[in-house]
Amino acid sequence: MIKIVTVDEMRAIETAADKAGVSYAQMMDTAGRAVADRAKQILAEYPEPRVAVLIGPGNNGGDGLVAGRLIAEETRATVTFFLVELRGDDDENFAKVKAANLLIADSASDTSHGYRVLRTMIANADLIIDALLGTGTKLPIKGEVQKVLQQVHQALADRKADHVPPAFTSPVRPAASTHHAPVVMAVDMPTGLNADTGELDKSALYADETITFEAAKPGHVTFVGADAVGTLYVAPLGLPDKLKPRDNIQRTLVEASTVSALLPQRPANANKGTFGKALIVAGSLNYIGAPALAAQAAYRVGAGLVTVAAPQPVIPILAAQLVEATWILLPHDMGVINAYANKFIREEMPSYSAMLIGPGLGTEDVTKEFLETLLVQNASTAKTGRRMGFAHASAGIEEAEPEEHPLPPLVIDADALNLLATLDEWWTRLPARTILTPHPGEMARLLKIEDKGDQRAVDEVQSRRLELAADSAAKWNCVVVLKGAHTVIADPDGRLAVIPFANAALARAGTGDVLAGAIVGYLAQGLDPFDAAITAAYIHGYAGDVAEKFVGAKASVLASDVVMSLADAISTIEASE
């Protein structure tokens, strides 16, 4: 996995490397080479490419000088440089650019001309390399860098206005013969993005691609700033293994190869018992589809047997569309699970290797009573209550006390999380390393962040996703899967993983049920809870990309499309090993 390091941690790595003989100059050359190599791939489709390199005053600008010079030496591109501050001839990389007779402009000389040279460079560029500010950016941006950014934004806006396409009555248009929008490539960080917090300056230059070095930074995967990153590449700096980010840095960005290695083996002599049995306690008359999506996902990721435990009136409807599942008919009040369902679940639990509770469950009082009773280790504390559709003690039929059994490895999702949030010290009732799968709103409720009827509670969670997930996992002794763009997964032992996908195609009702089903499917197959969550979340995120390509539009992707794309996602990830 790719490590995620803070600015201070990255500085410490670079300092240690310099002391060990890998100089800052060598690291700058390696970084510039990585940028140049990626730029050459982009420019290959342009017959006479033009590149504008924006150079800041620090080491980030040095990386840009190296990259621009290499591009000029190794391609047909016309490369121009714009410096915020003119550098001295004692700067080796600047001296090399001058020796190559490449066009260099700077703010001091261009200001009096209304930044005419800068605006011309931006207007004509096919590729803009942003090497103004790197990981050390302090916001807000001020001074000459801010003025340069304002000119860049204006030049880009003018360029767009100059290329207004003709009107077409058909959505199918002729292919454009030229590239009107330049590709913006950021070196290390888009200028204006705080590398530690994800805070984004109003003058920030949004990138199509960002190339960072040796490790990702929290700002790359924290919104709102992550929206400015584009596609993220992490290039090595050529450090010896002993100098690379070590195991003491427990934040990682998940790669396909990591997930491929976690996928359960499928031996030829296996049977359905080999791949575990998942029990899904879910559904109500108002939310019939949720258990179906979860069960389908559990099967699609490889679980050997999936059983759905749902209110009795829901099951005939589910059975018509989910022919592979088996069923447990639960007692209910008006179509929602009631406390007497605890007896049935307790009786069945010993034969299952993992259990999911929550999708479509509802938040009625009788369902809360069921959940609270189920989580009490002594099942004899179950409360009495009325059941609909089932004979019980009040009808003269004796009920045996359910035998006490420990809960199997557990996933709690959706309405079950909302019900948990109403209980005092709810985490003390859960088995160790239970997997919790909140979206930001549910996370805010679990954390008791006051909801004032607006977005402030959710915004607080979103602004501190990595921190809150890690701290909560440790406090609750649970694996926390904080859903959303760049889903965050935290283990009580301090490990934290970030999923690299951020796709609005997954912003659709039911996709969370698919994720929960995939997690319980892998948990049932024997994966460690943290590994099960990582594997399922990565595959789920990639399946969203696959579904979007198949359907053709983000807005048209349904949760059922994501389920159907799980197999393609798994196949591709298996091949990446």
C-alpha positions in Angstrom: 0.0 0.0 0.0 1.0 3.6 -0.6 1.7 5.4 2.6 -0.1 8.7 3.5 2.3 11.1 5.3 1.9 14.6 6.7 4.1 17.5 5.7 6.3 17.1 8.7 6.7 13.3 8.2 7.7 13.9 4.6 10.3 16.5 5.6 11.7 14.0 8.1 12.0 11.4 5.4 13.8 13.8 3.0 16.1 15.0 5.8 17.0 11.4 6.7 17.6 10.6 3.0 19.9 13.7 2.6 21.9 12.7 5.6 22.2 9.1 4.3 23.7 10.3 1.0 20.6 10.8 -1.2 20.9 14.6 -1.6 18.1 17.0 -2.1 19.4 17.7 -5.6 19.2 14.0 -6.4 15.6 13.8 -5.1 14.7 16.9 -7.2 16.2 15.3 -10.3 14.2 12.2 -9.6 11.0 14.1 -9.1 11.5 16.2 -12.2 12.1 13.1 -14.2 8.8 11.5 -13.0 6.9 14.7 -14.0 8.7 14.8 -17.4 8.0 11.1 -18.1 4.3 11.5 -17.5 4.2 14.7 -19.5 5.7 12.9 -22.4 2.9 10.4 -22.4 0.3 13.2 -22.4 2.1 15.1 -25.2 2.5 12.1 -27.5 -0.9 12.9 -29.1 -0.1 16.5 -30.0 1.7 17.1 -33.3 3.4 20.3 -32.1 2.9 20.5 -28.3 3.4 23.6 -26.3 4.2 23.5 -22.6 4.0 26.3 -20.0 5.8 25.6 -16.7 4.9 27.8 -13.8 7.8 28.1 -11.4 7.5 29.1 -7.7 10.3 30.2 -5.4 10.9 26.9 -3.5 11.8 23.3 -4.1 8.6 22.7 -6.0 9.7 25.2 -8.5 13.0 23.3 -8.8 11.2 20.2 -9.6 9.4 22.1 -12.4 12.7 23.5 -13.8 14.0 19.9 -14.1 10.8 18.6 -15.6 10.5 21.4 -18.2 14.1 21.1 -19.3 13.8 17.3 -19.8 10.6 17.7 -21.8 12.4 20.2 -24.1 15.4 17.9 -24.5 13.4 14.8 -25.2 10.3 15.9 -27.2 9.3 18.2 -30.0 7.5 20.4 -27.5 8.0 24.1 -27.2 8.6 24.7 -23.5 8.3 28.1 -21.8 8.9 29.0 -18.2 7.3 31.7 -16.0 9.0 32.4 -12.7 7.3 34.1 -9.8 10.7 35.2 -8.6 13.8 35.3 -10.8 16.5 32.9 -9.6 20.2 33.4 -9.5 22.8 31.7 -11.7 23.9 29.8 -8.6 20.7 27.8 -8.9 22.0 24.8 -10.9 18.6 23.9 -12.4 17.9 27.5 -13.4 21.3 27.7 -15.0 20.7 24.6 -17.0 17.4 26.0 -18.4 19.2 29.2 -19.3 22.0 27.3 -21.0 19.4 25.4 -23.1 18.2 28.8 -24.5 14.6 28.1 -23.4 12.2 31.0 -23.1 12.0 32.4 -19.5 9.7 35.1 -18.3 9.3 36.4 -14.7 6.8 38.4 -12.8 9.1 41.4 -12.2 9.5 42.0 -15.9 6.0 41.0 -17.0 4.0 43.0 -14.5 4.6 46.3 -16.2 3.1 44.8 -19.4 0.0 43.5 -17.7 1.3 40.0 -17.5 1.0 39.8 -21.3 3.7 37.1 -21.6 2.1 34.9 -19.0 -1.3 35.2 -20.5 0.0 34.4 -23.9 1.8 31.3 -22.6 -1.4 30.1 -20.9 -3.5 30.9 -24.0 -1.3 28.7 -26.3 -0.3 25.8 -23.9 -1.4 22.2 -24.5 0.1 21.3 -21.1 0.4 23.6 -18.0 2.8 22.3 -15.3 2.0 23.9 -11.9 5.2 24.0 -9.9 4.3 27.2 -8.0 3.8 25.9 -4.4 4.1 22.4 -3.0 3.4 20.7 0.3 4.5 23.7 2.4 1.7 25.9 1.2 0.3 28.1 3.9 -3.2 29.5 3.2 -4.5 32.0 2.3 -2.2 32.6 -0.8 -0.9 36.1 -0.9 1.5 38.3 -2.7 2.9 37.7 -6.2 1.8 34.0 -6.3 -1.8 35.1 -5.8 -1.5 37.7 -8.6 0.0 35.1 -11.0 -2.9 32.7 -10.2 -5.4 35.4 -10.9 -3.8 36.0 -14.3 -3.7 32.2 -15.1 -7.4 31.9 -14.2 -8.3 34.9 -16.4 -6.3 33.6 -19.3 -8.0 30.2 -19.0 -11.4 31.8 -19.0 -10.5 34.0 -22.0 -9.3 30.9 -23.8 -12.5 29.1 -23.2 -14.6 32.1 -24.3 -12.6 32.3 -27.5 -13.5 28.7 -28.4 -17.3 28.7 -28.1 -18.5 25.7 -30.2 -21.3 26.1 -32.8 -24.8 25.2 -31.7 -26.0 21.7 -32.5 -29.6 20.4 -32.2 -28.2 16.8 -31.8 -26.2 15.8 -28.8 -23.8 14.0 -31.1 -21.2 16.5 -32.3 -18.3 16.2 -34.7 -15.0 15.4 -33.1 -13.0 18.5 -32.4 -9.9 18.8 -34.6 -7.8 20.7 -32.0 -7.5 20.6 -28.2 -8.9 23.8 -26.8 -8.6 23.0 -23.1 -5.0 22.5 -21.8 -4.1 19.7 -19.4 -3.1 21.0 -16.0 -0.5 18.9 -14.2 0.4 19.7 -10.6 3.8 18.9 -9.1 3.3 17.4 -5.6 0.2 19.5 -4.8 -2.1 21.7 -6.8 -1.2 25.3 -5.8 -3.6 26.4 -3.2 -4.2 23.0 -1.5 -3.1 22.5 2.1 -1.3 19.1 2.1 -2.3 18.3 5.6 -5.9 19.4 5.9 -7.4 19.5 2.4 -8.3 23.1 2.8 -8.5 24.9 -0.6 -7.7 28.5 -1.3 -10.2 30.4 -3.5 -7.4 31.1 -6.0 -6.3 27.4 -6.2 -5.4 26.0 -9.6 -7.4 22.8 -10.2 -5.3 20.0 -11.8 -6.3 17.3 -14.2 -3.4 15.2 -12.8 -1.2 15.5 -9.7 2.2 13.8 -9.4 3.3 13.5 -5.8 6.4 11.7 -4.5 7.1 8.7 -2.4 3.8 9.0 -0.4 0.4 10.5 -0.7 -0.6 13.4 1.6 -3.8 13.8 3.6 -4.9 16.7 1.5 -4.9 14.6 -1.6 -7.8 12.5 -0.2 -9.6 15.1 1.9 -12.3 17.2 0.4 -12.9 20.0 -0.5 -9.3 20.1 -1.6 -9.2 16.5 -3.1 -11.5 17.9 -5.8 -8.6 19.9 -7.2 -6.2 16.9 -7.4 -7.5 15.1 -10.5 -5.9 11.8 -11.1 -3.2 11.1 -8.5 0.1 9.5 -9.3 2.6 8.6 -6.6 6.2 8.4 -8.0 9.1 7.0 -6.1 12.1 9.1 -5.2 14.6 6.3 -5.5 15.1 6.0 -1.7 16.7 3.0 -0.2 14.2 0.8 1.5 15.4 1.7 5.0 14.6 5.4 4.2 11.1 4.9 2.8 8.0 5.6 4.9 8.1 2.8 7.6 5.5 0.7 9.4 5.3 3.4 12.1 3.3 5.4 9.6 0.0 3.5 9.6 -2.0 5.6 7.1 -2.2 4.0 3.6 -3.8 4.6 0.2 -5.0 1.2 -1.0 -3.7 -0.2 -4.3 -5.2 -2.9 -6.5 -2.3 -5.3 -5.9 -2.9 -5.1 -2.1 -6.6 -6.1 -2.6 -5.7 -8.8 -5.1 -3.4 -10.4 -2.4 -6.3 -10.4 0.1 -8.9 -12.1 -2.1 -9.8 -15.6 -0.8 -8.5 -18.5 -2.8 -11.0 -20.6 -4.7 -9.7 -24.2 -4.6 -11.1 -26.7 -7.1 -12.2 -29.1 -4.5 -14.2 -26.5 -2.5 -17.9 -26.7 -1.6 -20.2 -23.9 -0.4 -19.2 -24.4 3.1 -15.6 -23.6 2.2 -16.6 -20.0 1.5 -18.6 -19.3 4.6 -22.2 -18.6 5.5 -23.5 -15.0 5.8 -26.6 -14.0 7.8 -28.2 -10.7 6.9 -30.7 -9.3 9.3 -32.4 -6.6 7.4 -35.5 -5.2 5.7 -39.0 -3.8 6.5 -42.1 -3.2 4.5 -40.8 0.3 3.7 -37.4 -0.8 2.6 -37.7 -4.1 0.8 -34.9 -3.7 -1.7 -32.1 -3.2 0.8 -31.7 -6.8 2.0 -31.8 -8.0 -1.6 -29.0 -5.7 -2.7 -26.9 -6.7 0.3 -27.5 -10.4 -0.2 -26.7 -10.2 -3.9 -23.5 -8.4 -3.1 -22.5 -11.0 -0.5 -23.0 -13.7 -3.1 -21.2 -11.8 -5.9 -18.0 -11.5 -3.8 -18.0 -15.2 -3.1 -19.9 -16.1 0.0 -20.9 -19.8 -0.1 -24.4 -19.3 1.4 -26.4 -16.2 2.2 -29.4 -16.2 4.5 -31.7 -13.2 4.8 -33.6 -12.8 8.1 -36.4 -10.4 7.5 -40.0 -9.6 8.6 -42.3 -12.4 7.4 -44.4 -10.2 5.0 -41.2 -9.0 3.2 -39.8 -12.4 2.4 -42.3 -13.5 -0.4 -41.5 -10.3 -2.2 -37.7 -10.8 -1.8 -37.8 -14.5 -2.7 -39.3 -13.7 -6.1 -36.2 -11.7 -7.1 -33.5 -13.4 -5.0 -33.7 -17.1 -5.8 -30.3 -18.1 -4.4 -30.8 -17.0 -0.8 -32.3 -19.0 2.1 -34.7 -17.3 4.6 -35.5 -16.9 8.2 -39.0 -15.5 8.8 -38.9 -13.1 11.7 -41.8 -11.9 13.9 -42.8 -8.3 13.2 -45.1 -5.4 14.2 -46.7 -3.9 11.1 -43.9 -5.1 8.9 -40.9 -4.2 11.1 -38.8 -6.6 13.1 -39.8 -6.7 16.8 -38.0 -7.8 19.9 -39.2 -11.4 19.7 -37.0 -11.9 16.6 -34.1 -12.0 19.0 -35.0 -15.7 19.8 -34.9 -16.7 16.2 -31.6 -15.0 15.4 -30.0 -16.4 18.6 -31.0 -19.9 17.6 -29.6 -19.6 14.1 -26.4 -17.6 14.8 -24.1 -20.6 15.7 -24.2 -21.9 12.1 -23.1 -18.6 10.5 -19.6 -17.3 10.0 -20.6 -13.6 9.8 -23.6 -11.5 10.3 -24.8 -8.1 8.9 -27.5 -6.1 10.7 -29.1 -3.0 9.4 -30.0 -2.4 5.7 -33.6 -1.3 5.5 -34.3 -2.2 9.1 -36.2 0.9 10.1 -35.9 2.8 13.3 -39.2 2.0 15.1 -39.2 1.4 18.8 -39.9 -2.3 18.5 -36.9 -2.7 16.2 -34.7 -0.7 18.6 -35.8 -3.1 21.3 -34.8 -6.0 19.1 -31.3 -4.6 18.5 -30.8 -3.7 22.1 -31.9 -7.2 23.3 -29.7 -8.9 20.7 -26.6 -7.0 21.8 -27.1 -8.1 25.4 -24.9 -11.1 26.0 -27.4 -12.7 28.4 -30.3 -13.5 26.0 -32.7 -14.1 28.9 -33.0 -10.4 29.4 -35.2 -10.2 26.3 -38.3 -8.1 27.1 -41.9 -9.2 26.4 -44.0 -7.6 23.8 -46.7 -8.3 21.2 -45.9 -10.2 18.0 -47.9 -10.1 14.9 -48.1 -13.3 12.7 -46.6 -15.6 15.3 -48.1 -17.5 18.2 -46.6 -16.6 21.6 -47.0 -17.0 25.3 -50.0 -14.8 25.5 -51.8 -17.2 23.2 -51.1 -20.1 25.7 -48.0 -21.4 24.0 -44.9 -21.8 26.2 -41.7 -20.3 24.8 -38.3 -21.8 25.7 -35.6 -19.3 26.6 -33.2 -18.9 23.7 -29.9 -20.6 24.3 -27.1 -18.0 24.8 -24.5 -17.8 22.0 -21.8 -15.3 21.2 -22.4 -13.1 18.2 -20.5 -14.1 15.0 -18.2 -11.5 13.4 -20.5 -8.6 12.9 -21.2 -5.8 10.4 -23.6 -3.0 11.5 -25.0 -0.7 8.8 -27.7 1.9 8.1 -30.6 2.0 10.4 -28.9 -0.3 12.9 -26.3 2.5 13.3 -29.0 5.1 13.9 -30.5 2.9 16.5 -27.2 2.3 18.2 -26.6 6.1 18.4 -29.6 6.4 20.7 -28.1 4.0 23.3 -25.7 5.2 26.0 -22.2 3.9 25.6 -23.4 1.6 22.8 -19.9 0.5 21.8 -19.6 -1.4 25.1 -22.3 -3.8 23.9 -20.5 -4.8 20.7 -18.1 -7.7 20.1 -14.5 -6.5 19.6 -13.7 -5.3 16.1 -17.3 -5.1 14.9 -17.4 -3.4 11.5 -19.4 -0.2 11.5 -20.2 1.4 8.1 -21.6 4.9 8.7 -22.0 7.6 6.1 -21.1 11.1 7.4 -24.6 11.8 8.7 -24.6 8.5 10.7 -21.1 9.1 11.9 -22.2 12.5 13.3 -25.0 10.8 15.2 -22.7 8.1 16.5 -20.3 10.9 17.7 -23.2 12.8 19.2 -22.4 15.9 17.1 -25.3 18.2 17.6 -27.6 18.3 14.5 -29.0 21.7 14.1 -31.0 20.9 11.0 -28.3 22.0 8.6 -25.1 20.6 7.2 -22.8 21.7 10.0 -22.7 18.3 11.7 -21.9 16.5 8.4 -19.4 19.2 7.4 -17.5 18.7 10.7 -17.2 15.0 10.0 -16.2 15.6 6.4 -13.5 18.1 7.4 -11.8 15.6 9.8 -12.5 12.3 8.2 -9.1 10.6 8.8 -8.8 11.9 12.3 -12.4 11.1 13.4 -12.3 7.6 11.9 -9.0 6.8 13.6 -10.0 8.2 17.0 -13.4 6.5 16.9 -12.1 3.1 16.0 -9.7 3.2 18.9 -12.4 4.5 21.4 -15.1 2.1 20.2 -12.8 -0.9 19.6 -14.5 -1.3 16.2 -13.4 -1.2 12.6 -14.9 2.0 11.2 -15.7 2.3 7.5 -16.5 6.0 7.0 -18.2 6.0 3.7 -18.0 8.7 1.0 -15.6 9.9 -1.6 -12.3 8.3 -0.6 -13.9 6.0 2.0 -11.7 5.8 5.2 -11.3 2.5 7.0 -9.8 2.6 10.5 -8.8 -0.3 12.8 -8.6 -0.1 16.6 -4.9 -0.9 16.4 -4.2 2.4 14.6 -4.1 1.2 11.0 -5.9 3.5 8.6 -6.6 2.9 4.9 -8.1 5.2 2.3 -9.9 4.0 -0.8 -8.7 5.9 -3.9 -12.2 6.2 -5.5 -14.4 9.3 -5.5 -17.2 8.8 -8.0 -20.6 10.5 -7.9 -22.0 7.5 -9.6 -22.1 5.8 -6.2 -24.1 8.7 -4.7 -27.3 6.7 -5.1 -29.7 5.0 -2.6 -28.8 1.3 -2.2 -25.1 1.5 -2.9 -24.4 1.5 0.8 -26.4 -1.8 1.1 -24.2 -3.2 -1.7 -21.0 -2.3 0.2 -22.3 -3.7 3.5 -23.2 -7.0 1.7 -19.8 -7.2 0.2 -18.1 -6.7 3.5 -20.1 -9.4 5.2 -19.5 -11.6 2.2 -15.7 -11.3 2.7 -16.0 -11.6 6.5 -18.0 -14.8 6.1 -15.1 -16.2 4.0 -12.7 -15.7 6.9 -11.0 -12.4 6.2 -9.9 -10.3 9.1 -12.4 -7.5 9.7 -10.0 -4.8 8.6 -9.0 -6.7 5.5 -12.6 -7.6 4.7 -13.5 -3.9 4.9 -10.6 -2.8 2.7 -11.3 -5.5 0.1 -15.0 -4.9 -0.1 -14.7 -1.1 -0.2 -12.0 -1.1 -2.9 -14.0 -3.5 -5.1 -17.2 -1.6 -4.5 -15.5 1.7 -5.5 -14.0 0.2 -8.6 -17.4 -1.4 -9.5 -18.9 2.1 -9.4 -16.4 3.1 -12.1 -17.2 0.0 -14.1 -20.9 0.5 -13.8 -20.6 4.1 -15.0 -18.7 3.1 -18.1 -21.3 0.4 -18.8 -24.4 2.6 -18.2 -22.8 5.6 -19.8 -23.7 8.4 -17.4 -23.0 8.9 -13.7 -26.5 10.1 -13.0 -28.0 6.9 -14.4 -26.1 4.3 -12.3 -28.3 2.3 -10.0 -27.3 0.2 -7.0 -28.2 -2.9 -9.0 -25.8 -1.8 -11.7 -23.0 -1.7 -9.1 -24.0 -5.3 -7.9 -23.8 -6.5 -11.5 -20.4 -4.8 -11.9 -18.8 -6.5 -8.9 -17.7 -9.5 -10.9 -15.9 -7.4 -13.6 -14.2 -5.4 -10.8 -13.0 -8.6 -9.1 -11.8 -10.1 -12.3 -9.8 -6.9 -13.2 -8.3 -6.7 -9.7 -7.3 -10.4 -9.7 -5.4 -9.7 -12.9 -3.5 -6.9 -11.3 -1.6 -9.0 -8.9 
